């Protein structure tokens, strides 16, 4: 069983529909998801792409940044404003980086709320008059260094439609809103961009079905059927779990386990030896997170509270040890600065009603 970086049924409902329509039991569903994932790995291998090497574009990072760059489409004299924008953005991306790129107009009925989000979160590059959010086109990029964010921002300042960016590394109203309106577009691995093509087109083909000038800027295109891309190669922007996300979490767990139990119903267990190791060997990180004096029960309670604010990723079954595990990202507020982020590795033990802490770093 290969590790699965992420399973996205938040924005692609095929697996949920198949499960519910045909009443597929969890053991069979696990086999189907694993089969699809194995097929994905082979499709990518045929295109000379290593699935393992895409991890940094598909999971949250503790030490990299995310941002949404914003453009006023009303000042672009063409309906193909996305292509026009990418003509200016693509040359500014680091040719060595691995990143997910999401795009979308800022859709939403509550225009006052969207205006307030922009006012409180936008790092402006020029003055901007808010007319309607649907005239604003966003490009969301993850796995960025601080220097890369500033390089993109400074490189776009002279481009009239660009009016600034919103940092989305840490949880905020802006990041939550972005999770509802940004859609997966490209996964960039160096100078190769991976994208979706039609489900009735062969995966042996590589085609740019968009009108974007990707090849003109030195990128080669690798494409595959959209359901593989949407389910396994689309980055999910972190947000507190909405009620509609319950199925997304269930199917993610079902990708490695035949027994799926709601995470909030499981007890989090941090054993004495692991707690002692954290205090001895990870004291700097624990102090930064304000946990250096926390006892086992306090840390267990904190992780339990944060599970509902996280999505799960890096899902794997370790057959040699009979261990099911996954990661979550904890974001801990601090009074004296930016939040601290910690990756928590949890063993999933549904038969015992337990999530056991394997690592916290």
N, C-alpha and C positions, 0 to 999 in steps of 0.2 A: 504494500500500500504506500503510494507516494504521499509526502506531505502536501496539503492543499493550502495555498496562501490565503485564499478567501473564496467564499461562496456568496454570490450576490443574487438573492431573490427579492431584494427590496424594490428593485426597478425592473426585474424580469420575472414574470410570474409563471413561466412554463412549467417548472418543476412542481410548484404549488398546485397548478391546475391539473396536472397529470395525477398527482397524489390524491387529490380530493375527488376528481371525476371517476377514477378507476378504483378508488379505495385501496390504494397500494399500501401494504403493510410496511413497517419500518425496516425490517430486514431486507425486503426486496428493494425498497427505495434506496437504502445504502448501497446495494450492489449496482443499481442503475447509475447513481451519482459517481461511484467509483469507476464504472465502465466509461462514462462520459469523460471523466477527468483523465483516465489513461489514454483515451483517444485524443484528447487535447494535447497531451505531452507528445504523442507520436506525430500529430499534425505539425506542431512547432518544430520538432526534431527534423522533419523533412524539409523545413524551411531554414534549417541551421540555426535555430533559436533554442537556447537552453531554458526550460521553464523555471528552473531553480534560480537563474540569474535575473528573473523578473520580480523577485520578492520585494526589493526596495521600492518599487512602484505600486505595490498592491497592499502593503500593510503600513500601519502608522509607524512613524519614526520618532525616537526620543530626541534626536539631535539635529533634525532637519526641519525646515519650515514649509508652510503651505501658504498660498495667497491666491486671491481672485483679482484679476486685472480687468478693469471696467472701461467700456467704450460706449460713446454716444452714437448709435447707429443712424440717427436722424441727420447727421452731418456728412454721411457717406452717400455719394450720389450713385448708388447701385443697390439693387435688392440683394446682391451677393456680398453683403457687408462682412460676413464671416470670412470669406476668402480674402477680401481686402485687408482685414485685420491680421490674418495669419501671414500675409505677405510681409508685414512689418514685424510680427512677433517671432516667427520661426528663426530668422537669422540671429536672434538674441539668446536662443536657448543653447546651453552648453552641449556641444556635440558628443561629449563623453558620458552624459548623464542618463540615468534610467528613471523615467517619470511617467505618471498618468496625467493626461490632459482631458479635462471635462469642459464642456461648453454649454451655453444656454442663455436665452433672454431671461431677465429677471421677472418671471411671471408671478402674479399674485393679485388677489382681489383687494387686499388691505393696503392701499397706496400710502396711507399715513404711516403705517408700520414700516413699510419698506423705506420710506423717506427718513424715518427716525433711525433705522439701522444704518443707512448711508451716512447720516449726519454724525452718528456716534462712532463709526468704525472706519470711515474712509480716510486714507492717507492721500490727500489731493496733490495733483501735479499742476492743475490749473482750475480756474473757476468753472463751475458747472451749474446750469439751471435745470432743476428737476422738472420734467414735463409729465412723463409717465414711465413706470418701471419697465414696460415692455419695449421701450426704445433703448434700453441699456443691455448691452451684450457682455457677458462675462466669460472669461477664460480662467479656469481653475487649474493650477499646477501644484503638484506635491513634490516632495523630496528635493527641496531647494536649499542651498546654503544662503546665509544672510547676504553674502556678496552677490549671489545670483539674483536674488530679489531686487537688490539695488541696481544691478546691471540692466535687468529688464526694465525697471522703472525709468532709469535715466535714458535708456535707449529709445523709449517710447514718448518721452516728454515733447519732442518736436512733432509728434504725430497728432494732428488736430483732434481726431475722435477720442483719443485717450485722455481720461481725466483723473486717473489715480488707481490705487489698489487697496484692497482690504486684507490685512494679515489674518490668516485663519488657522494658524498653528494650534492655538488654544481654543477651548470651548467659548463660544459667544453667541449672541443672537444672530450675528451675521453668518457664522459657520452653520448654525442650525438651519437658517433660511437657505443657504447655498446647497445644503444637502437635499432640499426639496425641489430645486430648480435646475441644478447642473446635471448634465447627462454625460456618460462616458463617451469619448470620441476617439482618442488615440492613446496607445501605450508606446512610449518612445524608449528604445533600447539603443543608445548611441545614435548612429545615423540610420537606424532602421525604425520605421513606425509600423506598429501592428494595429490593424483596424478590422472592423467587421465588413463582410460582404453578404450578399443575399443567401438565404438558407437553401435555395435550390441551385446554387452555384457550387462547383466542385472545390474542395479544400486544396486541390492541387494547384489551383490558380492563385495568382497574386495580382490584385487589381485595386486601383484607387477609384472607388465608386463615387467619391465626392468630386466637387468642382474646385477643390483646393489645390494650389500649386506646390504640392509636397516635393515632387521629384526635382522641380526647378531649384530647390534649395539644398540639393545634394542628398536627400533622403531616399532610401529604397523602401518599397512598400511590401509588407507581408500581410496578407488578408486571409480570413477564415470565416466560416459560417457564423452568423450573428449570435446564435444561441450559445456557442462555445465562448465567444468573446464576452458577451453580456454577463454570463454566469460566473466565469472563472477569471476574466481579465479586466474587469471593471472595478475601479477603486470606489469604496464606499466611504464617503465623508462621515467622520465620526459625529454622532449626535446622541442625546438621550433616546432610549428606545421608546418609540411611539407604540400605541396599541396595534398599529398595522405592521409593526416590525416583528411581532411574535412569531409569525410563520418563517420569517427570514432566519431567526435564531434557531428555530426548530430544525429547519432543513440543513443549516450549517452543521449542527450537531449530528444530524442523521447522515451526513456525509462520511462520518467515521464510526458511528455507533448505531446499533440496532435497537437500543433502548433509549428513548428520548424523554427526558424529564425536564420540566421548567427549571432554569437555573436558580430562580429566586426561591424555589422550594428546597434546594440543597443546602446543607450546612458547609461552611468554609472551615477547614481544619489546617492549622499551622502547628506542626509538632514542635516539641521542646528543642530538639536538635537543630531543626531548621531555623527556629527563632534565634537560638544562640549563635548560629553561623552568621545570620544577618547582622546581629549586633557586633560581632567580632570582625567580620571580613567586609561588611558593606556599611560601616558606620558613617562614612562620609555621605553616602547617598541617603541613608536613613536620616541623618541629621538635616540634610538639605530638605527632605520631605517633612521634617518635623516629627519623625517617628522614632528618634533615638531612645526615648524614654517610654515608648509604647509597649505594653505587655502583649502577650499572644492574643488574648481576648479582644483587645482594642484593634489590633491589626486585622484579625478575622472579621470583626464587625465592619471595619472600614472597607475591606474588599467586598464583603457582602453588599454593602450600600452602593458601591461603585459598579457592581456588575450590571445593574440596570441602566447605567450611563455609558455602556461600552458595547462594541460588537466584538465577536470572537473571530480570531484569525490564526494562521499557522496551525491548522488542524492536522493531527497525525495519530496513527495507531502504531505503537512500537510493539511489534509482534513478539520479539524476543523477551520482552518484559511484561507483555500483556497489559500495556498502559495506553489509555486514551488521553490525549492532552491537547490543550489549546492555549492561546495567549489572549490576554486583554491588556489594554493600556489604561493605567490609572492616572488621572490628572488631579493633583492635590494642590489646593490653594495655599498660598503663603502670604502672610501679612507684609513681608518686607520685599516683595518683588514678584516676578513672573511665577506662574504655577510650576510645580515640579512634576515631571512625567516619569512613571515607572512601569516597566513591562512586568506583568505577572503571568507566570506559567502555572497552569492549574491542571491537575489530573482529574478527569471526569469519571466519577465512580457512581453511576446512577443506581446500581443495585444496592449500594450502601447508603444512598442519599447524601453523598459527600462530594465536595470539591476540595481536593488536597493541594495545598500550596507546594509546588516543586521549587519555584524560584521567584525572587522578587529583586529586580535590579534596575 
